[in-house]
Amino acid sequence: MALQTQAPFHLEATVRVLQRRASNRVDRWDGERYQRLLPSAAGPVLIEVHNAGSIDAPALQLAWPLAPPGFDGTVLVPLVRRLLGLGVDPAVLEHCTRLQPRLHLLAASLRGMRPPRFPDLFESVANVIPFQQLSLDAGVAVVGRLVQRFGVSCPWQGQRYHAFPAAARVGRARICSLTACGLSARKAQALRELAVRIEAGDISERMIEGLDSTAALEQLIAQPGIGPWTAAVILLRGFGRLDVFPPGDVGAIGSLRRLLHLRSDASLERLVRRCGAQRGYLYFFGLAGRLLERSLIHPASGSESDEPRA
């Protein structure tokens, strides 16, 4: 099934920043395809997305090689479009990239990268709370253990695929089971309580979507275990609010300062302000820049970073 999006579109870069780390158990990249296992009432569904075209002439194809009999894959299209940021106009994102010379060079290597989104409110929450005051690698490891312990999994062609846990299951979990995954007792309590609230509809995605970003931040901060940084990352990565840049994000700030050769945090703060309603896109550049350095993202053809590396 074809998926429509505007050019350019860099599937690998988009998937890599969705993953954050290649060890991500749920969102997988096999070198050519994005793969993810999704739960459904009839049974697990494995989706695959690949680009049969190029970055500058994308021809995205969606398939579901593993699915219950009679499964209608068209119902997956809105979810996949959300995950991969297919509805985001790439021209809007270019505003940031022209504001600083080194950022412009980085953007050339990442041409077509879209800001991806987590698929729902609970997955957004559960992909941010474990990272509080932890390194990116440590946070990914904790989430991986949560996925392995509480998510559905199934084998396919010699590999095991994992779906992200449902809020209902985490809401019923014992605190000791959550802490065994690497969460502190405080984070475990907050995650379980949020899972219960989300499952009961006390806080919902529709509720947050109906608010502007300032009010949405306030609504999220009023929830257990959510402070300003957590709320901002949830809005950015879960709701696609590019007008939000996570305050005090040590990893993003450090990466951007180094990648862009900025002398101080104040220099970055000025750049963030100049990006205006697209300031959150800088967060993804900071993450993607590190992944480029690790050769986990191949530079878009035609960029200076296409040259052989020393």
C-alpha positions as CSV (number, residue, x, y, z in Angstrom):
1,M,0.0,0.0,0.0
2,A,1.4,3.4,-1.0
3,L,1.9,6.1,1.6
4,Q,1.9,9.7,0.4
5,T,4.2,12.3,1.6
6,Q,6.0,15.4,0.3
7,A,9.6,15.3,-0.8
8,P,12.2,15.1,0.6
9,F,11.8,12.3,3.0
10,H,14.6,10.5,4.7
11,L,13.1,7.3,6.1
12,E,16.3,6.0,7.9
13,A,16.9,9.3,9.7
14,T,13.3,9.6,10.8
15,V,13.2,6.0,12.1
16,R,16.6,6.4,13.9
17,V,15.4,9.5,15.8
18,L,12.2,7.7,16.6
19,Q,14.3,4.8,18.0
20,R,16.8,7.1,19.8
21,R,19.0,4.0,20.0
22,A,19.4,1.0,17.7
23,S,18.7,-1.3,20.7
24,N,15.0,-0.1,20.8
25,R,12.9,-3.3,21.0
26,V,9.8,-1.9,19.5
27,D,10.7,0.4,16.6
28,R,13.2,-1.5,14.4
29,W,15.3,-0.6,11.3
30,D,16.7,-3.5,9.3
31,G,18.8,-1.3,7.0
32,E,16.0,-0.9,4.5
33,R,12.7,-1.2,6.3
34,Y,11.0,0.2,9.4
35,Q,9.3,-2.6,11.3
36,R,7.0,-2.5,14.3
37,L,4.7,-5.0,16.0
38,L,1.3,-3.7,16.9
39,P,-1.3,-5.4,19.1
40,S,-4.9,-5.7,17.9
41,A,-8.0,-7.4,19.2
42,A,-7.6,-10.2,16.6
43,G,-3.9,-10.7,17.3
44,P,-0.5,-9.1,16.7
45,V,0.2,-7.2,13.4
46,L,3.7,-6.7,12.1
47,I,4.1,-3.6,9.9
48,E,6.9,-2.8,7.5
49,V,7.6,0.5,5.7
50,H,10.2,0.9,3.0
51,N,11.0,3.6,0.4
52,A,10.9,2.2,-3.1
53,G,12.0,5.6,-4.4
54,S,14.6,8.0,-3.1
55,I,14.9,10.8,-0.5
56,D,14.0,13.4,-3.2
57,A,11.4,11.3,-4.9
58,P,9.9,9.1,-2.1
59,A,7.7,6.1,-2.9
60,L,6.8,4.8,0.5
61,Q,5.2,1.3,0.7
62,L,3.4,-0.1,3.8
63,A,3.0,-3.8,4.2
64,W,1.8,-6.1,7.0
65,P,3.5,-9.5,6.5
66,L,2.2,-10.9,9.7
67,A,-1.5,-10.2,10.5
68,P,-4.7,-12.1,11.5
69,P,-6.7,-13.5,8.6
70,G,-8.8,-10.9,6.9
71,F,-7.0,-8.0,8.5
72,D,-7.6,-4.7,6.8
73,G,-4.3,-2.9,6.7
74,T,-5.8,0.4,5.7
75,V,-6.7,1.1,9.3
76,L,-3.0,1.4,10.0
77,V,-2.4,4.3,7.7
78,P,-3.2,7.2,10.2
79,L,-1.0,5.6,12.8
80,V,2.0,5.1,10.5
81,R,1.6,8.7,9.2
82,R,1.8,9.9,12.7
83,L,4.8,7.7,13.7
84,L,6.9,8.9,10.7
85,G,5.7,12.6,10.6
86,L,4.4,12.1,7.0
87,G,2.0,15.0,7.3
88,V,4.6,17.5,8.3
89,D,5.5,20.0,5.5
90,P,9.3,19.8,5.0
91,A,9.3,23.4,3.8
92,V,8.2,24.6,7.2
93,L,11.1,22.9,8.8
94,E,13.6,24.7,6.6
95,H,13.3,27.9,8.6
96,C,15.5,26.7,11.4
97,T,18.2,25.2,9.1
98,R,19.0,28.6,7.5
99,L,19.7,30.4,10.7
100,Q,23.2,29.1,11.4
101,P,25.9,27.9,9.0
102,R,26.8,24.7,10.7
103,L,23.2,23.8,11.3
104,H,22.7,24.3,7.5
105,L,25.4,21.8,6.8
106,L,24.0,19.3,9.3
107,A,20.5,19.7,7.8
108,A,22.0,18.9,4.4
109,S,23.1,15.5,5.7
110,L,19.7,15.0,7.3
111,R,17.7,16.3,4.3
112,G,14.2,14.8,4.6
113,M,14.3,13.9,8.2
114,R,10.8,14.4,9.8
115,P,10.0,14.8,13.5
116,P,8.5,11.4,14.4
117,R,5.9,10.9,17.1
118,F,5.0,8.3,19.6
119,P,1.7,6.6,18.7
120,D,-0.4,7.5,21.8
121,L,-0.4,9.3,25.1
122,F,0.6,6.3,27.3
123,E,3.5,5.3,25.1
124,S,4.6,9.0,25.1
125,V,4.6,9.1,28.9
126,A,6.2,5.7,29.3
127,N,9.0,6.7,26.9
128,V,9.9,9.8,28.8
129,I,9.5,9.1,32.6
130,P,12.2,6.4,32.6
131,F,14.7,8.9,31.1
132,Q,14.4,11.4,34.0
133,Q,17.9,12.1,35.3
134,L,19.3,9.2,33.3
135,S,21.5,8.9,30.2
136,L,19.9,8.1,26.9
137,D,21.4,4.6,26.9
138,A,20.3,3.9,30.4
139,G,16.7,5.1,29.7
140,V,16.5,3.0,26.6
141,A,17.6,-0.1,28.6
142,V,14.8,0.5,31.2
143,V,12.2,0.9,28.5
144,G,13.4,-2.2,26.8
145,R,12.9,-4.2,30.0
146,L,9.4,-2.7,30.4
147,V,8.6,-3.8,26.9
148,Q,10.0,-7.3,27.4
149,R,8.2,-7.8,30.8
150,F,4.8,-6.2,29.9
151,G,4.4,-6.2,26.1
152,V,3.1,-8.7,23.7
153,S,5.7,-10.5,21.5
154,C,5.7,-13.0,18.7
155,P,8.3,-14.7,16.4
156,W,8.6,-14.0,12.7
157,Q,11.2,-15.4,10.3
158,G,13.6,-16.3,13.1
159,Q,13.3,-13.1,15.1
160,R,11.2,-12.0,18.0
161,Y,9.2,-8.8,17.7
162,H,7.8,-6.8,20.6
163,A,4.8,-4.5,20.9
164,F,4.7,-1.7,23.4
165,P,2.9,-2.5,26.6
166,A,-0.7,-1.4,27.0
167,A,-1.6,1.2,29.7
168,A,-4.0,-1.3,31.3
169,R,-1.3,-3.9,31.9
170,V,1.1,-1.4,33.4
171,G,-1.7,0.0,35.5
172,R,-2.2,-3.5,37.1
173,A,1.4,-4.1,37.6
174,R,3.0,-4.4,41.1
175,I,5.5,-1.7,42.0
176,C,8.2,-4.4,42.6
177,S,7.6,-5.7,39.0
178,L,8.2,-2.2,37.7
179,T,11.2,-1.5,39.8
180,A,12.7,-4.8,38.6
181,C,12.8,-3.2,35.2
182,G,15.1,-0.5,36.5
183,L,12.6,2.2,37.5
184,S,13.0,3.9,40.8
185,A,10.1,3.4,43.3
186,R,9.0,7.0,42.6
187,K,9.1,6.6,38.8
188,A,7.3,3.2,39.1
189,Q,4.5,4.7,41.2
190,A,4.1,7.7,38.9
191,L,4.1,5.5,35.7
192,R,1.5,3.1,37.2
193,E,-0.7,6.0,38.4
194,L,-0.6,7.6,35.0
195,A,-1.4,4.3,33.3
196,V,-4.5,4.0,35.4
197,R,-5.5,7.6,34.8
198,I,-5.0,7.3,31.0
199,E,-6.9,4.0,30.9
200,A,-9.8,5.5,32.9
201,G,-9.9,8.6,30.6
202,D,-9.1,11.0,33.4
203,I,-6.4,12.4,31.2
204,S,-6.6,11.8,27.4
205,E,-4.9,12.7,24.2
206,R,-8.0,14.6,23.0
207,M,-7.9,16.7,26.2
208,I,-4.3,17.7,25.6
209,E,-4.7,18.2,21.9
210,G,-7.5,20.8,22.5
211,L,-5.1,23.0,24.5
212,D,-2.4,25.4,23.2
213,S,1.1,24.4,24.2
214,T,1.3,26.6,27.3
215,A,-1.9,25.2,28.7
216,A,-1.0,21.7,27.7
217,L,2.3,22.0,29.6
218,E,0.4,23.1,32.7
219,Q,-2.1,20.2,32.3
220,L,0.7,17.7,32.1
221,I,2.8,19.2,34.9
222,A,-0.3,18.7,37.1
223,Q,0.0,14.9,36.7
224,P,2.1,12.7,39.0
225,G,5.7,12.4,38.2
226,I,5.7,15.0,35.4
227,G,7.8,18.1,35.6
228,P,8.6,20.8,33.0
229,W,11.2,18.8,31.1
230,T,9.0,15.6,31.0
231,A,6.0,17.6,29.9
232,A,7.9,19.3,27.2
233,V,9.3,16.1,25.8
234,I,5.8,14.5,25.9
235,L,4.4,17.4,23.9
236,L,7.3,17.4,21.4
237,R,7.6,13.6,20.8
238,G,4.0,12.6,21.5
239,F,2.0,15.5,20.1
240,G,4.3,16.9,17.5
241,R,4.4,20.4,19.2
242,L,7.5,21.8,17.5
243,D,7.0,25.1,19.3
244,V,8.4,23.4,22.4
245,F,12.0,22.8,23.2
246,P,12.6,20.8,26.4
247,P,14.1,23.1,29.1
248,G,17.4,22.0,30.6
249,D,17.8,18.9,28.3
250,V,21.4,18.2,29.0
251,G,21.8,15.7,26.2
252,A,20.2,17.9,23.5
253,I,22.0,21.1,24.7
254,G,25.4,19.4,24.8
255,S,25.0,17.8,21.4
256,L,23.8,21.0,19.7
257,R,26.6,23.1,21.3
258,R,29.2,20.6,20.1
259,L,27.8,20.0,16.7
260,L,27.2,23.7,15.9
261,H,30.4,24.9,17.7
262,L,28.4,27.2,19.9
263,R,30.4,28.8,22.7
264,S,27.8,28.9,25.4
265,D,24.3,27.9,26.4
266,A,23.3,31.5,25.8
267,S,24.2,31.2,22.2
268,L,22.0,28.1,21.9
269,E,19.2,29.8,23.7
270,R,19.3,32.6,21.1
271,L,19.2,30.1,18.3
272,V,16.2,28.3,19.9
273,R,14.3,31.6,20.2
274,R,15.1,32.5,16.5
275,C,13.6,29.2,15.4
276,G,10.3,30.3,16.8
277,A,7.4,27.8,16.2
278,Q,9.9,25.2,14.8
279,R,12.3,25.3,17.8
280,G,11.6,21.7,18.8
281,Y,13.1,20.6,15.5
282,L,16.5,21.5,16.9
283,Y,16.0,18.8,19.5
284,F,15.8,16.2,16.7
285,F,18.9,17.6,15.1
286,G,20.9,17.2,18.3
287,L,19.9,13.5,18.5
288,A,20.3,12.8,14.8
289,G,23.7,14.5,14.8
290,R,25.0,12.0,17.3
291,L,23.5,9.1,15.3
292,L,25.2,10.4,12.2
293,E,28.6,10.4,14.0
294,R,27.9,6.7,14.9
295,S,27.1,5.9,11.3
296,L,23.6,4.9,12.3
297,I,22.2,7.4,9.7
298,H,23.6,7.5,6.2
299,P,23.9,11.1,5.0
300,A,21.5,12.2,2.3
301,S,23.2,12.1,-1.1
302,G,24.7,15.3,-2.3
303,S,25.6,16.6,1.2
304,E,29.2,17.4,2.2
305,S,29.0,14.7,4.8
306,D,28.7,12.2,1.9
307,E,32.4,12.4,1.6
308,P,34.4,9.5,3.0
309,R,35.1,9.8,6.7
310,A,38.5,9.8,8.2
